[in-house]
């Protein structure tokens, strides 16, 4: 499973890179703040919404601490998606939130 640090994600965003970030936390968790531009697909819905994703794009998966996003990363990888887990999740995120 590929991983990326929260700091690296923040650096890429600050450089103006377009990232496809999927936040797999529950809706009530995301309401407290998410990475700008992140799309919320709760972990329990990933299987049912993966048809919305494009296998030619790279996705960065995010959750609170990295566990749920790791499971989502492994699940999507098994279906041929190009996904990266953000290590440490939002607990490691010090960038902007919306």
C-alpha positions in Angstrom: 0.0 0.0 0.0 1.4 3.4 -1.0 1.5 6.1 1.7 2.1 9.8 1.7 2.6 12.1 4.7 0.1 14.8 5.6 3.0 17.3 5.2 3.7 16.1 1.6 -0.1 16.5 0.8 0.0 20.0 2.2 3.1 20.9 0.3 1.6 19.6 -3.0 -1.6 21.6 -2.4 0.4 24.8 -1.6 2.3 24.3 -4.8 -1.0 24.5 -6.7 -1.2 20.8 -7.6 -4.6 19.4 -8.2 -5.1 16.4 -5.9 -8.1 14.0 -5.8 -8.6 13.6 -2.0 -11.3 11.3 -0.6 -12.1 11.7 3.1 -13.6 8.4 4.3 -14.7 9.7 7.7 -18.3 9.9 8.7 -20.3 13.0 7.8 -20.4 14.3 11.4 -16.6 14.0 11.6 -16.1 15.9 8.3 -18.4 18.7 9.5 -15.6 19.6 12.0 -13.3 20.4 9.1 -11.8 18.7 6.0 -8.9 19.3 3.7 -10.0 21.9 1.1 -11.4 20.2 -2.0 -11.7 16.8 -0.4 -14.7 14.7 -1.3 -16.5 12.9 1.5 -17.3 9.2 0.9 -17.7 7.5 4.3 -15.8 4.2 4.5 -19.1 2.2 4.6 -20.1 3.7 1.2 -16.9 3.4 -0.7 -17.9 0.0 -2.2 -21.2 1.5 -3.4 -19.7 4.8 -4.8 -16.5 3.5 -6.4 -18.3 3.8 -9.8 -17.9 7.6 -9.3 -14.1 7.2 -9.4 -11.9 7.1 -12.4 -9.2 4.4 -12.6 -7.0 6.7 -14.6 -6.7 9.2 -11.7 -4.7 9.0 -8.5 -6.6 9.3 -5.2 -5.4 10.2 -1.8 -7.4 8.6 1.0 -7.9 10.4 4.3 -9.5 9.6 7.7 -9.0 10.6 11.3 -5.8 8.6 12.0 -5.0 6.5 8.9 -6.7 3.2 9.7 -10.0 3.6 7.8 -8.3 5.3 4.9 -5.8 2.4 4.9 -8.7 -0.1 4.6 -10.3 2.0 1.8 -6.9 2.2 0.0 -6.5 -1.6 0.1 -10.1 -2.2 -1.0 -9.8 0.2 -4.0 -6.4 -1.2 -4.9 -7.9 -4.6 -5.2 -10.3 -3.2 -7.8 -7.4 -1.6 -9.8 -7.6 1.9 -8.6 -4.4 4.1 -8.1 -4.7 5.1 -4.4 -2.5 6.4 -1.7 -3.1 6.4 2.0 -2.4 9.7 3.9 -0.4 8.4 6.9 -1.6 9.7 10.2 -4.9 11.1 8.8 -6.3 14.4 10.0 -4.5 14.0 13.3 -1.3 14.7 11.4 -2.8 17.5 9.3 -1.7 21.1 10.1 -2.8 22.7 6.9 -6.0 24.6 6.1 -9.4 23.1 6.6 -12.8 24.0 5.3 
